[in-house]
Amino acid sequence: LVFAQLWDNSINAFLAVVLGGFVGLVGLAALYVGAMLTRKLNLARKQLREGVAARGTTEPTAVASYLANKVSAEGLDCDAFNGLLAEFSKEGPMRSMKFSPADMEYVAIGLSHDVRNLKGDGVIAKEDFDRWVSGDDVALL
């Protein structure tokens, strides 16, 4: 829109390219960050499922039930989520995976199915965590 206004109205072609290019690069960077966070989150769920399966539970609903007992009623904050990942990733490439507090804000908002859970505090509600563990892949784009 910035590019179109400046270019089509012959206001300033140079600013049209600079400002339009900047907005475009910010958009591409946001898509890249979203794709990387989505990949990391889906790998984390896979690791949780495999960790629970190694303990004898393989069905997605049983995995969700098993993990639900480890999540408090308030949900999972950054430290609790990272602790859960650490508990189920003692081996393999995911053993050092951690989510930063900033990442957790995006994850909590992306996984939320209820606007009341959109507090921006980086806490994943228990219901949203259960739905995420037993569901399909999520895209945070």
VEXKOL-83303 format. One record per residue: x, y, z of N, C-alpha, C in turn. Coordinates in Angstrom, 1 decimal. Layout:
% residues N
+--------+--------+--------+--------+--------+--------+--------+--------+--------+
|    n_x |    n_y |    n_z |   ca_x |   ca_y |   ca_z |    c_x |    c_y |    c_z |
+--------+--------+--------+--------+--------+--------+--------+--------+--------+
|      X |      Y |      Z |      X |      Y |      Z |      X |      Y |      Z |
...
+--------+--------+--------+--------+--------+--------+--------+--------+--------+
% end
This chain:
% residues 141
+--------+--------+--------+--------+--------+--------+--------+--------+--------+
|    n_x |    n_y |    n_z |   ca_x |   ca_y |   ca_z |    c_x |    c_y |    c_z |
+--------+--------+--------+--------+--------+--------+--------+--------+--------+
|    0.8 |   -1.2 |    0.0 |    0.0 |    0.0 |    0.0 |    0.9 |    1.3 |    0.0 |
|    1.9 |    1.2 |    0.8 |    2.9 |    2.4 |    0.8 |    3.5 |    2.6 |   -0.5 |
|    3.9 |    1.5 |   -1.1 |    4.6 |    1.5 |   -2.4 |    3.6 |    2.1 |   -3.5 |
|    2.4 |    1.6 |   -3.5 |    1.4 |    1.9 |   -4.5 |    1.0 |    3.4 |   -4.4 |
|    0.9 |    3.9 |   -3.2 |    0.5 |    5.3 |   -3.0 |    1.6 |    6.3 |   -3.5 |
|    2.8 |    5.9 |   -3.1 |    4.0 |    6.8 |   -3.5 |    4.3 |    6.7 |   -5.0 |
|    4.2 |    5.5 |   -5.5 |    4.6 |    5.3 |   -6.9 |    3.5 |    5.7 |   -7.9 |
|    2.3 |    5.3 |   -7.6 |    1.2 |    5.6 |   -8.6 |    0.9 |    7.1 |   -8.6 |
|    1.0 |    7.7 |   -7.5 |    0.7 |    9.2 |   -7.5 |    1.9 |   10.0 |   -7.8 |
|    3.0 |    9.4 |   -8.2 |    4.2 |   10.1 |   -8.6 |    4.7 |   11.0 |   -7.5 |
|    4.6 |   10.6 |   -6.3 |    5.0 |   11.5 |   -5.2 |    6.5 |   11.3 |   -5.0 |
|    7.1 |   10.1 |   -4.9 |    8.5 |    9.9 |   -4.8 |    8.8 |    8.4 |   -5.0 |
|    9.3 |    8.1 |   -6.2 |    9.6 |    6.7 |   -6.5 |   10.7 |    6.1 |   -5.6 |
|   11.7 |    6.9 |   -5.2 |   12.7 |    6.4 |   -4.4 |   12.2 |    6.0 |   -3.0 |
|   11.4 |    6.8 |   -2.4 |   10.7 |    6.5 |   -1.1 |    9.8 |    5.3 |   -1.3 |
|    9.1 |    5.2 |   -2.4 |    8.2 |    4.1 |   -2.6 |    9.0 |    2.8 |   -2.6 |
|   10.1 |    2.7 |   -3.2 |   10.9 |    1.5 |   -3.2 |   11.5 |    1.2 |   -1.8 |
|   12.0 |    2.2 |   -1.2 |   12.7 |    2.1 |    0.2 |   11.6 |    1.7 |    1.2 |
|   10.6 |    2.4 |    1.3 |    9.6 |    2.1 |    2.4 |    8.8 |    0.9 |    2.0 |
|    8.4 |    0.7 |    0.8 |    7.7 |   -0.6 |    0.4 |    8.6 |   -1.8 |    0.6 |
|    9.9 |   -1.6 |    0.2 |   10.8 |   -2.8 |    0.5 |   11.0 |   -3.1 |    1.9 |
|   11.0 |   -2.1 |    2.8 |   11.2 |   -2.3 |    4.2 |   10.0 |   -3.0 |    4.8 |
|    8.8 |   -2.6 |    4.4 |    7.6 |   -3.3 |    4.8 |    7.6 |   -4.7 |    4.3 |
|    8.0 |   -5.0 |    3.1 |    8.0 |   -6.3 |    2.6 |    9.0 |   -7.2 |    3.3 |
|   10.2 |   -6.6 |    3.6 |   11.2 |   -7.4 |    4.4 |   10.8 |   -7.7 |    5.8 |
|   10.1 |   -6.8 |    6.4 |    9.5 |   -7.1 |    7.8 |    8.5 |   -8.2 |    7.7 |
|    7.7 |   -8.2 |    6.7 |    6.7 |   -9.3 |    6.5 |    7.4 |  -10.6 |    6.3 |
|    8.4 |  -10.7 |    5.4 |    9.1 |  -11.9 |    5.2 |    9.8 |  -12.4 |    6.5 |
|   10.4 |  -11.5 |    7.2 |   11.0 |  -11.9 |    8.5 |   10.0 |  -12.4 |    9.5 |
|    8.8 |  -11.9 |    9.5 |    7.8 |  -12.4 |   10.4 |    7.4 |  -13.8 |   10.0 |
|    7.2 |  -14.0 |    8.7 |    6.9 |  -15.3 |    8.2 |    8.0 |  -16.4 |    8.6 |
|    9.2 |  -16.0 |    8.4 |   10.4 |  -16.9 |    8.8 |   10.3 |  -17.2 |   10.3 |
|   10.2 |  -16.2 |   11.1 |   10.1 |  -16.5 |   12.6 |    8.9 |  -17.4 |   12.9 |
|    7.8 |  -17.1 |   12.3 |    6.6 |  -17.9 |   12.5 |    6.8 |  -19.4 |   12.1 |
|    7.4 |  -19.6 |   10.9 |    7.7 |  -20.9 |   10.4 |    8.7 |  -21.7 |   11.3 |
|    9.7 |  -21.0 |   11.8 |   10.7 |  -21.6 |   12.7 |   10.1 |  -22.0 |   14.0 |
|    9.2 |  -21.1 |   14.6 |    8.6 |  -21.4 |   15.8 |    7.6 |  -22.5 |   15.7 |
|    6.9 |  -22.6 |   14.6 |    5.9 |  -23.6 |   14.3 |    6.7 |  -25.0 |   14.2 |
|    7.8 |  -25.0 |   13.5 |    8.6 |  -26.2 |   13.4 |    9.1 |  -26.7 |   14.8 |
|    9.5 |  -25.7 |   15.6 |   10.0 |  -26.1 |   16.9 |    8.9 |  -26.6 |   17.8 |
|    7.7 |  -26.0 |   17.7 |    6.6 |  -26.4 |   18.5 |    6.1 |  -27.8 |   18.1 |
|    6.1 |  -28.1 |   16.8 |    5.7 |  -29.4 |   16.4 |    6.7 |  -30.5 |   16.7 |
|    8.0 |  -30.1 |   16.7 |    9.0 |  -31.1 |   17.2 |    8.9 |  -31.3 |   18.7 |
|    8.5 |  -30.3 |   19.4 |    8.3 |  -30.4 |   20.9 |    7.2 |  -31.4 |   21.2 |
|    6.1 |  -31.3 |   20.4 |    4.9 |  -32.2 |   20.6 |    5.3 |  -33.6 |   20.3 |
|    6.1 |  -33.7 |   19.2 |    6.5 |  -35.1 |   18.8 |    7.4 |  -35.7 |   19.9 |
|    8.3 |  -34.9 |   20.5 |    9.1 |  -35.4 |   21.5 |    8.3 |  -35.8 |   22.8 |
|    7.3 |  -35.0 |   23.1 |    6.4 |  -35.3 |   24.3 |    5.7 |  -36.6 |   24.0 |
|    5.1 |  -36.8 |   22.8 |    4.4 |  -38.0 |   22.5 |    5.3 |  -39.2 |   22.5 |
|    6.5 |  -39.1 |   22.0 |    7.5 |  -40.2 |   22.0 |    8.0 |  -40.5 |   23.4 |
|    8.1 |  -39.5 |   24.2 |    8.5 |  -39.7 |   25.6 |    7.5 |  -40.4 |   26.4 |
|    6.2 |  -40.1 |   26.2 |    5.1 |  -40.8 |   26.9 |    5.0 |  -42.2 |   26.3 |
|    5.2 |  -42.3 |   25.0 |    5.1 |  -43.7 |   24.4 |    6.2 |  -44.6 |   24.9 |
|    7.3 |  -44.1 |   25.2 |    8.4 |  -44.9 |   25.8 |    8.0 |  -45.4 |   27.2 |
|    7.1 |  -44.8 |   27.8 |    6.6 |  -45.2 |   29.1 |    5.4 |  -46.1 |   29.0 |
|    5.0 |  -46.5 |   27.8 |    4.0 |  -47.5 |   27.6 |    2.6 |  -46.9 |   27.1 |
|    2.5 |  -45.7 |   26.9 |    1.2 |  -45.1 |   26.4 |    1.4 |  -44.6 |   25.0 |
|    0.6 |  -45.0 |   24.1 |    0.8 |  -44.6 |   22.7 |   -0.4 |  -43.9 |   22.1 |
|   -1.6 |  -44.1 |   22.5 |   -2.8 |  -43.5 |   21.9 |   -2.8 |  -42.0 |   22.2 |
|   -3.1 |  -41.1 |   21.2 |   -3.1 |  -39.7 |   21.5 |   -3.9 |  -39.2 |   22.7 |
|   -5.1 |  -39.8 |   22.9 |   -5.9 |  -39.4 |   24.0 |   -5.3 |  -39.9 |   25.3 |
|   -4.7 |  -41.0 |   25.3 |   -4.0 |  -41.5 |   26.5 |   -2.7 |  -40.6 |   26.8 |
|   -2.1 |  -40.2 |   25.8 |   -0.9 |  -39.3 |   25.9 |   -1.4 |  -38.0 |   26.6 |
|   -2.5 |  -37.5 |   26.0 |   -3.0 |  -36.2 |   26.6 |   -3.4 |  -36.4 |   28.0 |
|   -4.1 |  -37.5 |   28.3 |   -4.5 |  -37.8 |   29.7 |   -3.3 |  -37.9 |   30.7 |
|   -2.2 |  -38.5 |   30.2 |   -1.0 |  -38.7 |   31.0 |   -0.4 |  -37.3 |   31.3 |
|   -0.3 |  -36.5 |   30.2 |    0.3 |  -35.2 |   30.4 |   -0.5 |  -34.2 |   31.1 |
|   -1.9 |  -34.4 |   31.0 |   -2.8 |  -33.5 |   31.7 |   -2.6 |  -33.6 |   33.2 |
|   -2.2 |  -34.7 |   33.7 |   -1.9 |  -34.9 |   35.2 |   -0.7 |  -34.1 |   35.6 |
|    0.2 |  -33.7 |   34.6 |    1.4 |  -33.0 |   35.0 |    1.2 |  -31.5 |   34.8 |
|    0.0 |  -31.0 |   34.3 |   -0.2 |  -29.6 |   34.1 |   -1.2 |  -29.1 |   35.2 |
|   -0.8 |  -28.0 |   35.8 |   -1.7 |  -27.4 |   36.8 |   -2.9 |  -26.8 |   36.2 |
|   -3.9 |  -26.5 |   37.0 |   -5.2 |  -25.9 |   36.6 |   -5.0 |  -24.6 |   35.9 |
|   -3.9 |  -23.8 |   36.4 |   -3.6 |  -22.5 |   35.8 |   -3.0 |  -22.6 |   34.4 |
|   -2.5 |  -23.8 |   34.1 |   -1.8 |  -23.9 |   32.8 |   -0.3 |  -24.1 |   32.9 |
|    0.4 |  -23.9 |   31.8 |    1.9 |  -24.0 |   31.8 |    2.5 |  -22.7 |   31.5 |
|    3.4 |  -22.2 |   32.3 |    4.2 |  -21.0 |   32.0 |    5.5 |  -21.5 |   31.3 |
|    6.3 |  -20.6 |   31.0 |    7.6 |  -20.9 |   30.3 |    8.4 |  -21.9 |   31.0 |
|    8.6 |  -21.8 |   32.3 |    9.5 |  -22.7 |   33.1 |    8.9 |  -24.1 |   33.1 |
|    7.5 |  -24.1 |   33.3 |    6.9 |  -25.4 |   33.4 |    6.9 |  -26.2 |   32.1 |
|    6.7 |  -25.4 |   31.0 |    6.7 |  -26.0 |   29.7 |    8.1 |  -26.5 |   29.4 |
|    9.1 |  -25.8 |   29.6 |   10.5 |  -26.2 |   29.4 |   10.8 |  -27.4 |   30.3 |
|   10.3 |  -27.4 |   31.5 |   10.5 |  -28.5 |   32.4 |    9.9 |  -29.8 |   31.9 |
|    8.7 |  -29.7 |   31.4 |    8.0 |  -30.8 |   30.8 |    8.8 |  -31.4 |   29.6 |
|    9.3 |  -30.5 |   28.7 |   10.1 |  -30.9 |   27.6 |   11.4 |  -31.6 |   28.1 |
|   12.0 |  -31.1 |   29.1 |   13.2 |  -31.7 |   29.6 |   13.0 |  -33.1 |   30.2 |
|   11.8 |  -33.2 |   30.8 |   11.5 |  -34.5 |   31.4 |   11.3 |  -35.6 |   30.4 |
|   10.8 |  -35.3 |   29.2 |   10.5 |  -36.3 |   28.2 |   11.5 |  -36.3 |   27.1 |
|   12.6 |  -35.5 |   27.2 |   13.6 |  -35.5 |   26.2 |   15.0 |  -35.7 |   26.7 |
|   15.2 |  -36.7 |   27.5 |   16.5 |  -37.0 |   28.0 |   17.5 |  -37.5 |   27.0 |
|   16.9 |  -38.0 |   25.9 |   17.8 |  -38.5 |   24.8 |   17.3 |  -37.9 |   23.5 |
|   18.2 |  -37.9 |   22.5 |   17.8 |  -37.5 |   21.2 |   18.1 |  -36.0 |   21.0 |
|   17.8 |  -35.5 |   19.8 |   18.2 |  -34.1 |   19.4 |   17.4 |  -33.0 |   20.2 |
|   16.3 |  -33.4 |   20.8 |   15.5 |  -32.3 |   21.4 |   15.9 |  -32.1 |   22.9 |
|   16.9 |  -32.7 |   23.4 |   17.2 |  -32.6 |   24.8 |   17.6 |  -31.2 |   25.3 |
|   18.0 |  -30.4 |   24.4 |   18.4 |  -29.0 |   24.8 |   17.4 |  -28.0 |   24.3 |
|   16.2 |  -28.4 |   23.8 |   15.2 |  -27.5 |   23.3 |   14.6 |  -26.7 |   24.4 |
|   14.5 |  -25.4 |   24.3 |   13.9 |  -24.6 |   25.3 |   13.1 |  -23.5 |   24.5 |
|   12.1 |  -23.0 |   25.1 |   11.3 |  -21.9 |   24.6 |   11.6 |  -20.7 |   25.5 |
|   11.9 |  -19.6 |   24.9 |   12.1 |  -18.3 |   25.6 |   10.8 |  -17.8 |   26.1 |
|   10.7 |  -16.9 |   27.1 |    9.5 |  -16.2 |   27.5 |    8.8 |  -15.5 |   26.3 |
|    9.6 |  -14.9 |   25.4 |    8.9 |  -14.2 |   24.2 |    8.3 |  -15.3 |   23.3 |
|    9.0 |  -16.4 |   23.1 |    8.4 |  -17.5 |   22.3 |    7.1 |  -18.0 |   22.9 |
|    7.1 |  -18.1 |   24.2 |    6.0 |  -18.7 |   24.9 |    4.8 |  -17.8 |   24.8 |
|    5.0 |  -16.5 |   24.7 |    3.8 |  -15.6 |   24.5 |    3.2 |  -15.9 |   23.1 |
|    4.0 |  -16.1 |   22.1 |    3.5 |  -16.4 |   20.8 |    2.8 |  -17.8 |   20.8 |
|    3.4 |  -18.7 |   21.4 |    2.9 |  -20.1 |   21.5 |    1.5 |  -20.1 |   22.2 |
|    1.5 |  -19.4 |   23.4 |    0.2 |  -19.4 |   24.1 |   -0.9 |  -18.8 |   23.3 |
|   -0.6 |  -17.7 |   22.6 |   -1.6 |  -17.0 |   21.8 |   -2.0 |  -17.9 |   20.6 |
|   -1.0 |  -18.5 |   20.0 |   -1.3 |  -19.4 |   18.8 |   -2.1 |  -20.6 |   19.2 |
|   -1.9 |  -21.2 |   20.4 |   -2.6 |  -22.4 |   20.8 |   -4.0 |  -22.1 |   21.4 |
|   -4.3 |  -20.8 |   21.7 |   -5.5 |  -20.5 |   22.4 |   -6.7 |  -20.6 |   21.5 |
|   -7.7 |  -21.2 |   22.0 |   -9.0 |  -21.3 |   21.3 |  -10.1 |  -20.5 |   22.0 |
|   -9.7 |  -19.7 |   23.0 |  -10.7 |  -18.9 |   23.7 |  -10.0 |  -17.5 |   24.0 |
|  -10.7 |  -16.5 |   23.6 |  -10.2 |  -15.2 |   23.7 |   -9.9 |  -14.8 |   25.2 |
|  -10.5 |  -15.5 |   26.1 |  -10.3 |  -15.2 |   27.5 |   -8.9 |  -15.7 |   27.9 |
|   -8.3 |  -16.6 |   27.2 |   -6.9 |  -17.0 |   27.4 |   -5.8 |  -16.2 |   26.8 |
|   -6.2 |  -15.2 |   26.0 |   -5.3 |  -14.3 |   25.3 |   -4.8 |  -13.2 |   26.2 |
|   -4.1 |  -13.5 |   27.3 |   -3.6 |  -12.5 |   28.2 |   -2.2 |  -11.9 |   27.8 |
|   -1.5 |  -12.6 |   27.0 |   -0.2 |  -12.2 |   26.6 |    0.8 |  -12.4 |   27.7 |
|    0.5 |  -13.3 |   28.6 |    1.5 |  -13.6 |   29.7 |    2.3 |  -14.9 |   29.5 |
|    2.2 |  -15.5 |   28.3 |    3.0 |  -16.7 |   28.0 |    2.6 |  -17.9 |   28.7 |
|    1.3 |  -18.0 |   29.2 |    0.8 |  -19.2 |   29.9 |   -0.1 |  -19.9 |   29.0 |
|    0.1 |  -21.2 |   28.8 |   -0.7 |  -22.0 |   27.9 |   -1.8 |  -22.6 |   28.9 |
|   -3.1 |  -22.3 |   28.6 |   -4.2 |  -22.8 |   29.4 |   -4.2 |  -24.4 |   29.3 |
|   -4.7 |  -25.0 |   30.3 |   -4.7 |  -26.5 |   30.4 |   -5.5 |  -27.1 |   29.3 |
|   -6.6 |  -26.5 |   28.9 |   -7.5 |  -27.0 |   27.9 |   -6.8 |  -26.9 |   26.5 |
|   -6.1 |  -25.8 |   26.3 |   -5.4 |  -25.6 |   25.1 |   -4.2 |  -26.5 |   24.9 |
|   -3.5 |  -26.8 |   26.0 |   -2.4 |  -27.7 |   26.0 |   -2.9 |  -29.1 |   25.7 |
|   -4.0 |  -29.6 |   26.3 |   -4.6 |  -30.9 |   26.1 |   -5.0 |  -31.0 |   24.6 |
|   -5.6 |  -30.0 |   24.0 |   -6.0 |  -30.0 |   22.6 |   -4.8 |  -30.1 |   21.7 |
|   -3.7 |  -29.3 |   22.1 |   -2.5 |  -29.3 |   21.3 |   -1.8 |  -30.7 |   21.3 |
|   -1.7 |  -31.3 |   22.4 |   -1.0 |  -32.6 |   22.5 |   -1.7 |  -33.7 |   21.8 |
|   -3.1 |  -33.7 |   21.8 |   -3.8 |  -34.8 |   21.1 |   -4.2 |  -34.4 |   19.7 |
|   -4.0 |  -33.2 |   19.2 |   -4.4 |  -32.8 |   17.9 |   -3.4 |  -32.9 |   16.8 |
|   -3.6 |  -32.2 |   15.7 |   -2.8 |  -32.2 |   14.6 |   -1.8 |  -31.1 |   14.7 |
|   -0.9 |  -31.0 |   13.6 |    0.1 |  -29.9 |   13.6 |   -0.6 |  -28.5 |   13.6 |
|    0.2 |  -27.6 |   14.2 |   -0.3 |  -26.2 |   14.3 |    0.6 |  -25.3 |   13.5 |
|    0.1 |  -24.3 |   12.9 |    0.9 |  -23.3 |   12.2 |    0.8 |  -22.0 |   12.8 |
|    1.9 |  -21.4 |   13.3 |    1.9 |  -20.1 |   13.9 |    2.5 |  -19.1 |   12.9 |
|    1.8 |  -18.9 |   11.9 |    2.2 |  -17.9 |   10.9 |    1.5 |  -16.6 |   11.0 |
+--------+--------+--------+--------+--------+--------+--------+--------+--------+
% end
